């Protein structure tokens, strides 16, 4: 237990300069808009302009850094104490372009405070909740996480606190949260302001992309707008349910586009046609097909989950989304079957799998289809050697060993490092078309 500079006691990691230095930083860097927002929402004893609940993760930490860069005093609240300790040492717990330098710049200013104690919520009148709706084993959304979040928050939040939901949620979650707080006689205002960034590019995109602000009354919307105007002047105002659907539709649309690309690949491949030639013919100097993606393993923590949330929300169960899920989740099995037809049985063969993250230049393995592909190769009787320059997994081996021992290489994720690697005379299965290998 520690006592931080505000005098509050809790299992807090706190890095602050002297009060006089902090005051100089604020007076020199505060915009008029920041000062107006602070005067409108902050109780004198609050101490923090905003607390990000779940602030140590892929969505919460870049947002915390961006808000602190804008001059706000930001509390990062997260139950992962080991992650907080790493952040406090100036170490980013995941890959995010520009974040390492920004974290090092911000820690000495005192504008970041880190805590694993919910008591931190009592020190602000603005809380951003970065907790998404997971799907259960039946691909249905689970609301349990939000019930737990309300229980965690309600005894600490100050009256009149603005609670901004940030992660993708099932439609109606904002209204559910507002009702759950009201049932506990907790006076808060709830808005939904979805994150819209591509993981790994959050620091740049938080200021370059428009921010959707979903609220069901003008006062709440105005407060949420003031908060996000610290990052961008491009604000789009809608209701909470409209904002919730906008976020889900965005991710489902991307997921369906990837599914179309993968289905086209499978059709062409089954017909004995080189899909790279087809794709070249479609795209070349033809603007209406410019947005057709290349085939590849479409995964990650949001696309499948959010598409299935829409399927659970609609009366017809969203057949387009269901079909997209079947195509994208079925691609690893299609690849294994195609390789068995090409090489005969895979039993006893050594296969090298290049890349285990869910996308290139990332260390995030959540929902990665490379792991599904690895499992299917094992079931087919193959010895599988996996490698990834970014992923920390004791089962992975160095790239040199994979190249030396594998009979067949399979590109799981098109990391840039593989473009310059000497893969020798090994046959490379590359459905992405990134390295010029065999498409199957």
C-alpha positions in Angstrom: 0.0 0.0 0.0 1.3 3.5 -0.8 0.2 7.0 -0.2 0.3 9.1 -3.4 0.7 12.8 -3.8 -3.1 13.5 -3.3 -3.0 11.7 0.1 -5.3 8.9 -1.0 -4.3 5.4 0.2 -4.5 2.4 -2.0 -2.4 -0.1 -4.0 -1.4 2.8 -6.3 1.5 3.2 -8.6 2.0 7.0 -8.7 4.6 9.0 -10.6 4.3 12.7 -10.0 6.7 15.6 -9.9 6.5 18.3 -7.2 3.3 20.3 -7.0 5.0 23.4 -8.2 6.4 21.7 -11.3 3.1 20.1 -12.1 1.4 23.5 -11.8 3.9 25.0 -14.3 3.2 22.2 -16.7 -0.5 22.7 -16.6 -0.5 26.5 -16.8 1.8 26.3 -19.8 0.0 23.6 -21.7 -3.7 23.9 -20.9 -5.9 25.1 -23.7 -8.9 27.3 -23.1 -11.2 24.3 -23.9 -9.4 22.1 -21.4 -9.8 24.8 -18.7 -13.5 25.2 -19.5 -14.1 21.5 -19.3 -12.2 21.2 -16.1 -14.1 24.0 -14.5 -17.4 22.4 -15.6 -16.8 18.9 -14.3 -14.1 18.8 -11.6 -14.7 19.0 -7.9 -11.8 20.7 -6.2 -10.8 17.6 -4.4 -11.1 15.3 -7.5 -7.5 15.5 -8.6 -7.9 13.7 -11.9 -9.5 15.0 -15.1 -10.4 11.6 -16.3 -9.9 7.9 -15.2 -9.7 5.2 -17.9 -11.1 2.0 -16.5 -9.2 -0.8 -18.3 -6.6 1.7 -19.1 -3.7 -0.8 -19.4 -5.0 -2.5 -22.6 -4.8 -2.1 -26.3 -7.6 0.5 -26.4 -7.3 2.1 -23.0 -3.6 2.8 -22.8 -3.2 4.7 -26.1 -6.3 6.7 -25.2 -4.8 7.5 -21.8 -1.5 8.6 -23.4 -3.3 10.8 -26.0 -5.4 12.5 -23.3 -2.4 13.1 -21.1 -0.5 14.5 -24.1 -3.4 17.0 -24.6 -2.8 18.2 -21.0 -5.3 16.2 -19.0 -4.5 14.5 -15.7 -5.3 10.9 -16.4 -5.8 8.0 -14.1 -5.1 4.6 -15.5 -7.1 2.0 -13.6 -6.5 -1.7 -14.4 -6.6 -4.9 -12.3 -3.4 -6.2 -14.1 -0.9 -5.0 -11.6 2.1 -6.5 -13.5 1.0 -4.4 -16.5 0.8 -1.3 -14.4 4.3 -1.9 -13.1 5.6 -2.2 -16.6 3.9 1.0 -17.7 5.3 2.8 -14.6 8.8 1.7 -15.6 8.2 3.3 -19.0 7.7 -0.1 -20.8 4.8 -0.4 -23.3 3.1 -3.8 -22.7 2.3 -4.2 -26.4 3.4 -2.8 -29.8 1.8 0.5 -30.6 3.5 2.9 -33.0 4.8 6.0 -31.3 3.6 5.0 -27.8 7.0 4.1 -26.3 8.3 7.6 -26.9 5.1 9.2 -25.7 5.0 7.2 -22.5 8.6 8.2 -21.7 7.7 11.8 -22.4 4.6 11.8 -20.2 5.7 9.9 -17.1 7.9 12.7 -15.7 5.1 15.2 -16.1 2.9 13.6 -13.4 -0.1 13.7 -15.8 -0.3 9.9 -15.6 -1.2 8.0 -12.5 -1.7 4.3 -12.3 -3.8 2.2 -9.9 -5.3 -1.2 -9.4 -7.7 0.2 -6.8 -11.3 1.3 -7.7 -10.8 4.1 -5.1 -9.2 6.0 -8.0 -12.7 6.5 -9.4 -13.6 8.9 -6.5 -11.0 11.4 -7.7 -12.7 12.4 -11.0 -16.0 13.3 -12.6 -15.2 11.6 -15.9 -14.6 7.9 -16.4 -14.0 6.1 -19.7 -14.8 2.4 -19.5 -12.9 0.2 -21.8 -14.7 -3.1 -21.3 -16.1 -4.9 -24.3 -18.9 -7.4 -24.6 -17.5 -10.9 -25.0 -19.3 -13.7 -26.7 -19.9 -17.0 -25.0 -19.4 -20.5 -26.3 -22.7 -20.2 -28.2 -21.5 -17.1 -29.9 -24.0 -15.0 -28.0 -23.1 -11.7 -26.2 -22.5 -12.0 -22.4 -23.6 -9.0 -20.3 -22.0 -10.3 -17.1 -18.9 -8.2 -17.5 -21.0 -5.0 -17.4 -22.9 -6.1 -14.3 -19.5 -6.6 -12.7 -18.4 -3.2 -13.9 -21.3 -1.4 -12.3 -20.7 -3.3 -9.1 -17.0 -2.2 -9.2 -17.8 1.4 -9.9 -21.0 2.5 -8.2 -19.7 2.8 -4.6 -16.8 5.1 -5.7 -18.1 7.4 -8.5 -19.0 10.9 -7.5 -22.5 12.3 -8.1 -22.8 13.7 -11.6 -19.9 11.7 -13.1 -19.8 11.2 -16.8 -19.4 7.6 -17.7 -18.2 7.0 -21.3 -18.4 3.5 -22.7 -15.6 3.1 -25.2 -15.4 -0.6 -26.4 -17.8 -2.2 -28.8 -21.0 -3.2 -27.0 -24.2 -5.1 -27.7 -27.0 -2.6 -28.8 -28.8 -1.3 -25.7 -25.8 -1.7 -23.4 -25.5 2.1 -22.7 -29.2 2.2 -21.7 -28.6 -1.0 -19.6 -25.7 0.6 -17.8 -27.6 3.8 -17.1 -30.4 1.8 -15.6 -28.1 -0.3 -13.5 -26.5 2.8 -12.0 -29.9 4.4 -11.4 -31.1 1.2 -9.6 -28.2 1.7 -7.1 -29.2 5.4 -6.7 -26.0 6.3 -8.4 -26.2 9.7 -10.2 -24.2 9.3 -13.4 -24.5 10.3 -17.1 -23.8 7.6 -19.6 -22.5 8.1 -23.2 -21.2 5.7 -25.8 -18.1 7.0 -27.8 -16.7 4.0 -29.7 -13.0 3.7 -30.4 -12.4 3.6 -34.2 -8.7 3.0 -34.4 -6.7 0.3 -36.1 -4.6 -1.5 -33.4 -1.0 -0.4 -33.7 -1.9 3.0 -35.1 -4.0 4.5 -32.3 -1.8 7.4 -31.3 -2.1 8.9 -34.8 -5.7 7.9 -35.5 -7.2 9.2 -32.2 -6.6 12.7 -33.6 -7.1 12.1 -37.3 -10.4 10.2 -37.3 -13.8 11.6 -36.5 -15.1 10.8 -33.1 -18.7 9.5 -32.8 -20.4 10.7 -29.6 -23.5 8.8 -28.7 -25.8 10.3 -26.0 -29.5 10.4 -25.3 -29.6 13.9 -23.9 -27.9 17.1 -24.8 -26.1 17.7 -21.5 -24.4 14.3 -21.6 -23.5 14.7 -25.2 -22.0 18.1 -24.6 -19.8 16.8 -21.8 -18.6 13.8 -23.8 -18.0 16.1 -26.8 -15.9 18.4 -24.6 -13.8 15.5 -23.5 -13.0 14.2 -27.0 -12.4 17.7 -28.4 -9.1 17.3 -26.5 -8.2 14.9 -29.3 -10.1 16.0 -32.4 -12.4 18.7 -33.5 -14.3 16.4 -35.9 -17.3 15.2 -33.7 -20.4 13.3 -34.9 -23.4 13.4 -32.6 -25.9 10.6 -32.5 -27.9 8.6 -30.0 -26.3 5.9 -27.9 -28.0 3.0 -29.8 -27.1 4.7 -33.2 -23.5 4.9 -32.0 -23.5 1.3 -30.8 -24.8 0.1 -34.2 -22.4 2.3 -36.1 -19.5 0.5 -34.4 -20.9 -3.0 -34.9 -21.8 -2.2 -38.6 -18.2 -1.0 -39.2 -16.6 -4.1 -37.9 -19.1 -6.5 -39.6 -18.6 -4.7 -42.9 -14.8 -5.2 -42.7 -15.3 -8.8 -41.7 -17.7 -9.5 -44.6 -15.3 -7.8 -47.1 -12.6 -10.2 -46.0 -15.0 -13.1 -46.3 -15.8 -12.2 -49.9 -12.1 -12.0 -50.7 -11.5 -15.4 -49.1 -14.6 -17.0 -50.8 -13.4 -15.7 -54.2 -10.0 -17.2 -53.5 -11.5 -20.6 -52.7 -13.7 -20.5 -55.8 -10.8 -19.7 -58.1 -8.5 -22.2 -56.4 -11.1 -25.0 -56.6 -11.4 -24.2 -60.4 -7.7 -24.6 -60.8 -7.2 -20.9 -61.5 -4.4 -18.7 -60.1 -6.4 -16.2 -58.1 -3.5 -13.7 -58.1 -4.1 -13.3 -61.9 -7.8 -12.8 -61.4 -7.3 -10.2 -58.6 -4.8 -8.3 -60.8 -7.3 -8.3 -63.6 -10.0 -7.0 -61.4 -8.1 -4.3 -59.6 -5.8 -2.8 -62.3 -6.9 0.7 -63.2 -10.5 -0.1 -62.1 -11.5 2.1 -59.2 -14.8 0.3 -58.4 -12.8 -2.8 -57.3 -10.0 -1.0 -55.5 -11.4 -1.9 -52.1 -11.5 -5.7 -52.8 -9.0 -7.1 -50.2 -6.5 -9.8 -50.8 -7.3 -13.2 -49.2 -5.9 -14.0 -45.8 -6.6 -15.1 -42.3 -9.2 -12.6 -41.0 -9.1 -12.6 -37.2 -8.6 -10.5 -34.2 -10.5 -9.7 -31.0 -13.3 -7.7 -32.6 -14.4 -8.7 -36.1 -15.9 -12.1 -35.4 -17.2 -11.1 -32.0 -19.0 -8.0 -33.3 -20.5 -9.8 -36.3 -21.9 -12.4 -33.9 -23.3 -9.7 -31.7 -25.3 -8.4 -34.6 -26.5 -11.9 -35.4 -27.8 -12.2 -31.8 -29.4 -8.8 -32.0 -31.4 -9.2 -35.2 -34.5 -11.4 -35.6 -33.2 -13.1 -38.8 -29.8 -13.8 -37.1 -27.9 -11.8 -39.7 -27.4 -14.5 -42.4 -24.8 -12.5 -44.3 -22.7 -12.2 -41.1 -23.1 -15.9 -40.3 -21.9 -16.8 -43.8 -18.9 -14.5 -43.4 -18.0 -16.3 -40.1 -18.2 -19.7 -41.8 -16.0 -18.6 -44.7 -13.3 -16.8 -42.5 -13.2 -19.4 -39.7 -13.3 -22.2 -42.3 -10.3 -20.9 -44.3 -7.6 -22.7 -42.2 -9.4 -26.0 -42.8 -9.6 -25.3 -46.5 -5.9 -24.6 -46.5 -5.1 -27.9 -44.8 -7.3 -29.8 -47.1 -5.8 -28.2 -50.2 -2.3 -29.0 -48.9 -3.3 -32.6 -48.4 -4.5 -32.8 -52.0 -1.3 -31.1 -53.2 1.3 -33.1 -51.1 -0.6 -36.2 -50.1 -0.8 -37.0 -46.4 0.8 -34.4 -44.1 1.5 -37.1 -41.5 5.2 -37.1 -40.6 6.0 -33.9 -42.5 7.5 -30.9 -40.9 5.6 -27.7 -41.6 6.9 -24.2 -40.7 4.3 -21.7 -39.8 5.5 -18.1 -40.2 3.6 -15.6 -38.0 1.2 -16.2 -35.0 -0.2 -12.8 -34.3 -3.7 -12.0 -35.7 -2.3 -9.4 -38.1 1.0 -8.1 -39.4 3.4 -6.0 -37.3 1.5 -6.9 -34.2 2.2 -9.0 -31.0 -1.5 -9.5 -30.3 -2.5 -13.2 -30.7 -6.2 -12.8 -29.6 -8.4 -14.9 -31.8 -5.5 -15.5 -34.2 -6.3 -18.1 -36.9 -2.6 -19.1 -37.1 -3.2 -21.0 -33.8 -6.2 -22.7 -35.4 -4.1 -23.6 -38.4 -1.4 -24.9 -36.1 -3.9 -27.2 -34.4 -5.3 -28.5 -37.7 -1.8 -29.4 -38.9 -1.2 -31.3 -35.7 -4.4 -33.2 -36.2 -3.3 -34.0 -39.7 -0.2 -35.7 -38.2 2.4 -33.0 -39.1 5.2 -31.7 -37.0 4.6 -28.0 -36.8 7.3 -25.4 -36.0 5.9 -21.9 -35.3 7.7 -18.6 -35.3 6.9 -14.9 -34.9 9.3 -12.0 -34.2 6.8 -10.2 -32.0 4.9 -12.8 -30.1 6.1 -14.1 -26.7 5.2 -17.7 -26.6 7.5 -20.5 -25.2 6.3 -22.8 -27.9 7.7 -20.7 -30.7 11.2 -21.2 -32.2 13.6 -18.9 -34.1 13.0 -18.3 -37.8 16.3 -19.8 -38.7 15.4 -23.1 -37.1 12.0 -23.1 -38.9 13.7 -22.5 -42.3 16.3 -25.1 -41.6 14.0 -27.9 -40.5 10.7 -27.4 -42.3 9.8 -29.1 -45.5 7.0 -26.7 -46.3 6.6 -23.1 -45.1 3.2 -21.6 -44.6 2.7 -17.8 -44.3 0.3 -17.3 -41.3 0.9 -13.5 -41.0 2.7 -11.3 -43.6 5.1 -9.6 -41.2 7.6 -7.4 -43.1 10.5 -9.4 -41.7 9.6 -12.3 -43.9 9.9 -10.3 -47.1 13.7 -10.0 -46.5 14.3 -13.4 -45.1 16.2 -16.0 -47.0 13.7 -18.9 -47.1 16.0 -21.0 -49.2 14.5 -23.6 -51.5 11.6 -24.4 -49.2 8.2 -24.3 -50.9 6.1 -21.4 -49.5 2.3 -21.5 -49.2 1.2 -17.9 -49.3 -2.5 -17.3 -49.7 -2.0 -13.6 -48.9 0.0 -13.1 -52.1 2.5 -11.1 -49.9 5.7 -13.0 -50.7 5.0 -14.4 -54.1 4.8 -18.0 -52.9 2.4 -20.7 -54.1 -1.3 -19.9 -53.5 -2.0 -23.6 -53.0 
